[in-house]
């Protein structure tokens, strides 16, 4: 019969050897803030990209035309104010007409700012060095605001390996647990606990646990 100390040492020295699945700790969905037809798509699923790279672009011909038209209306409103000021100085207009003209300038400027903003949101630019996990749209398809176009993942400090453990194995998991992942191309990589589930899966009764891989190039 082993003593309690012997049993504790035996548990500490146990090794759990499991096959896991490489994935990402976090992914981000990218979308346009304007509506339009998809004109440029520079990446597909599995493609790597660099921060600042243009990933996708809408056909912006209509938005450019609207921006130019709103700017022309703004200039016209400004000219109208100058004309009313001259008339007012000659007692040929009223203060009310000038106030209305100044209000119209504010409206036209707001319209121009909206058009300029919508035009600036026709591009999807890479927020970091990453990889495309999922593509939801194709060239020529109509895009709506906030409709997912791409799901992407960062390459730095974002690689995890997921494994499943039994209830008995979960009793060995703690912050001091030493974890090593054997990757075919890179050999043995150290890892640390990223996510510990609160409960087991209702179907297989196993616990799915994630480990974050340290200092690894996900490529």
N, C-alpha and C positions, 0 to 999 in steps of 0.2 A: 504494500500500500504506500503510495507516494505522499509525502507531506504537502501541505498547502504551498510552501515555497517552491518545492520541486515542480508542482503542477503549474504554478505561475511562470517559472522559467521555461517549462516545456511549451506553454502557450506563446511566450515571447519569441521563442526560437522557431516557431512554425513559419513555413513559407507557403504563400498562396500563389499558385501558377495558373493564370487564366489567359485566354485569348480575348483581345479587345478590338474595338473599332475606333479608328482615328476620325476625329470630327473637329468642330469649332465650338469654342465656348460661347461666342456671340456672333450673330449675323445681323446685317442691316438691310432693310428694304429701301430701294431707291426709286423715286418717282418724279414726274414732272409736276410743276405748279401751274402749268397752263395746259390748255387742250390743243390738240393738233395732230397731224399725221406724222408717224415716225419716219424720218428721212435718213438718219444716219444711225447705224448700230455697229460699233467698232469691236465689240466683244461678244463671246458666246459662253455657254456653260463650260467651266473648267479653264477658261483663259485667265492669265495673270495680267495685272495692270499696275501702273505706277501712280502715285499721288499727283493730282492735277491733270491727269490724262482725260481727254474727252471720251466718254463712254457711249453716249447716245445724244441725238439731237432731233428736234421737231422741225418740220417745214414751217418756217417763220415768215413766209412772204406776206400773209394776211396781217400778221402782227406788226410787221414793219410798215405796211401801208396804213394801218390804224394809228401807229405812233406818229407818222408823218402828217396824217390828217388832223390828229389832235393838236399837234404843234402848230399847224396852220391856223386852226381855230383859236388857239391861244394868242397868236400874233394879231389876228383880226380883232380880238377882244381888247388887246392893248391899244391898237390903233383907234378903236372906238372911244376909249377913255380919253386919249389925247384930243380927239375931235370934239368931244363933249366939253372938255376943259376950255378949249378955244371959244366954243359957243357960249359957255357960261360966263366967260370974261366979257363977252359982248352982250350979255343979258338975253341970249337967244336960246338958252336951255335952263334946266333947273338942277338943284342939288340932288333931288330924288333920282333924276336921270343919271347923274354921275355916280351916285351910290349903287344903283342897279348895275351900271357898267363895271364898277369895281368888284361887285359880287360875282358877276359873270366871269371876270378874270380868275377869281379863286376857283370857280367851278371848272373852267377850261384847264387850269394848271393841275387840278386834281385828276382830271381825265388823262392829261398827258403823263403824269406820274404813274398812273395805273397802267397805261399802255407800255411805258418804259419798263416797269417792273415785270409785266407779263412777258415781254420780249426777253428780259434777262433770265427768265426761268425756263427757256426752251432748251437748255443744255443740261445734261447730267455729267458732272465732273467728278472724278474719283477723289474721295475724301482722304484716302490713305493708300499705301501699297497693299494690294489684296488680290483676291481671286473671285471669279463669278461662280456662285453656288447654283443659282437658278435663273433662267430667263423666261419671262412671261409674255413677251410680245415679239412681233416680227415687223420687218420693214413694210411701210404702207398702211399699217393698222392705226385706227384712230385712238389716240390716247386722251384720257380724261384726267383732270387734276387729282393728285394723290393716288392714282391707280398704279400698282406695283409694276415696274418694268424689269428690275433686276434685284436679286438678293445676293449680297456680297459679304465677304468675310475678310478681316484683316489678317496679315501674315505674322505679325509680331505679337508674342505673348497671347496667342489665341488658339493654339493647337491643344486638343484634349484627346485622351483615350478613354473610352467608356467600357466598363466591364460589369458583369452581374455577379453578385455574391449571395450565398445562402445566409440564413439567419445566424448560423454558427460562425461563419466567416466574418460577418459584420461585427461580431463581438470583439474581433481582433483589430478593427479599424479605429485609429485615433490619430491625433495630430503628430505623434512621434513615429508613425508608420513609415518605414523606408520603402520607397517605390521605385522600381526600375522597369523601363519599357524597352524591349528588344525589337528594334526596327531593322528590317532587312538591309536597307541602304546605309544606315548610320550606326548600327550596333546598339549598345546599351545606353539609354538616355535616362537621366534622373527625372522624377516627376513629383508633384505634390498634390494633395487632395484639393479638388476644386468644388465638388458638390457631393454632399452626403444626403440621401433621400430620407424623408421622415417616415416613410412606410414602404412596404414591399409592393410589387406589382400584384394586382388582384387576380391575374390569370395564372402566372407562373410562380408567384410567391417568392420571387427573387428581388434583391435590391440592386438597382442600377446606380453605379457610382462613377463619377468622373475624376480624372487626374489631369492636371495641367502640366504639359511638357515644358521643361525649362530650356530656354536659349536654343530653340530649334528653328531652322529655316523650313517652313511648311512645304516649300517646293520639293 
